[in-house]
Amino acid sequence: MTGHLAVIDMQHVFADPTSPWATPRYTRAAAGVRRLLPAFAGRVTFTRFLAPEHPAGAWRAYYDRWPFALRPPHAPFWRLTDEFADLAPDTLDASTFGKWTPALAERAGPAGRLVLAGVSTDCCVLSTALAAADAGVEVLVAADACAGADDDAHARALAVMDLYRPLISVVTVDDVLRRGD
């Protein structure tokens, strides 16, 4: 498989069922991620969403709604879950939903392919996919390696991203693994 795999925000804050940001199908998404990893050896970036130290602009209202999240980057709930922590010695951290940063762009390459997996489909995965597509990168979203805030939000986000074909394609893990190009 050619391209680069970005594993979006597989963190305790989304995996913990007691968290206000719990992603109900986190375990299912994690299983899909585990299936993808061997096909992308050496071409994987794990990302983490982190709260900014000092929210600015509209982010102030966002963190007024979610004050529990205003914790420093080393807070345990920002860590990747245990099954992924050892696989990601160098994470790409961002205090934005979208993870299409210059660092991820460099890893994906100027005319590359980016496979997305992780959480939350309706937030950080969606934001990353749209920005990468705008940059001219072919984006494959592995639907069964993603999870949303709930099943409806996940399905709606996938439907929106699928409208962007051929820039963004919603596929399955099996589809990604079958691609040999």
N, C-alpha and C positions, 0 to 999 in steps of 0.2 A: 504494500500500500504506500503510495506516495502521499506527501503532505505532512501536516503537523496536527497533533491532537492537543486541543486546549481543554483541560478539565476544570470546569468553572466551579469554584467555591464549595468544594466538598468539605465543609467545616462543621464543627460541633454545633454551632449556633443554628444550623439548618437540620442537623441530624437528631438533636435532642428533642424528644416529643414534648418536653415541658417548656421549650423555648417559644416565645411569641412568634418567632420566625420559623417554626418547625415546618419541614416539608414532608408531608405524609408518606410519599413514595420514595423517600431518600434511599432506603435499602434496595429497592428495585433499580434505581439509577446507579447506585454503587456497583451492583452486579453487572450492569452493562458496561460501566467504566472498566471494571476488572477484565472483562472479555476483550476490550479494545486495546488495553495497554501493551500486550505482547506484539501486536502488529505495528506499533509505533516506537519501538525501542530506540531511545536516544532522540526522539522527536516528540516529546511530551512536555507541556507546560501546565503546571497546576497554578491556579490563581486563588487569591483570597480577597474577599471583600473586608475592608476595615473602615471603621468610623474615622472621620477626620478629627484631629485634635481640637480644631476650632471650626465648626460648621459655618459656612458663609452662604449668603444668598438664600435661595429656596431650600437649601439643605437645613437651614435653621428650623424652618417649620416641619421638615421631615423628622428631625431629631426631637422636636417638641412632641411629636406623636410617638416616637420610639426612643424615649430617653434611656431605657435599659441598655441600648447599644453603644452609648458613649463610654466606651472602655478603651484602655490603651491597647496597642497592637499585640502585646504579649499576654493579654487576658486569655485564659484557657478556652473560652468559647469561640475565639477566632482561629484556633489551631485547626489544621486539617484533621479529620477523624483518623483514628489509629491505623486503620488499614491502608491509608494513603500517606501518612506522615513520613514514613521512611523512604517512600518513593519520590519524594519531592524535596530534596535538600535546598533547592533554590526556588521559592515561589515568586510569582508575579503578584504583587500586592497593589490594590487600588482602592481608593475611597469613592469610586464611582461604580455605577451598575455595569456599564460597559467595560470590558477588559481589553478592547482593541486599543492598546497603547503602542507607542513606538517600539517598545521591547518585544511585544507579541508580534507586531508587524515584521520586525527583523527576523524573528524565528520562523515565521510562516513563509517569508520570501515575497518578493514583489509580484510575482505572478503565480503564487502557490495555491495550495488547497488547504483549507482549515476545516478540521473535523471538530465539532463542538459536542461536549457532553457535560453533564453536571446540573447544578441548580442555581437558581430557579428558572425554569423554562420561560416563565412569563415576566422575568425581570432581567437578570444578568445575562442569561443565555441569549435572549432576544436582543438586548442592547448590544451585545458583542457581535452577534450575527449581522445586524443591520450596518454597523460601522465597518466591519470587515468587507461586506459586500460593496458598500460605497467606495471602498479603497480598491476595488477590482479583484478581490480575492474570491475564489470559488469556495463557498461555505456548504458543508454537509452537516446537518444537525441530526445526530443519532437519537431519534425520539425515545427509544427504549433505554437510553443511557442518560435520560434527563428526567427531572421531576419538577412539578410546579407547586405553587402555594396550595392548590387542590387540583383534582382531576379536570374540572371544567377550565380552570385557568391554563393548565398545561395544554389541553386540546385547543383552546382558542389561540394561544401563542403559536402553536405548531401550524394552525391554519393560516395565521397572518404571515408567518415566515414562508410558508409554501406559496404564497402569492408572489413572492419575489423570484420564482424560477425564471431563468436558470442560474441566477446569482446565488440563491440559497435553495438547497434541496433538503427536504425532510426525508430521512431514510431510517432504516433500522440498523442495528449493530451488524446483523448478518449481511446486509447490503454493503456496508463499509468493508467488512472482512472479505467479501467476494470480489471486491474491486482490486484488480491487480495492477491497474495503471498508475 
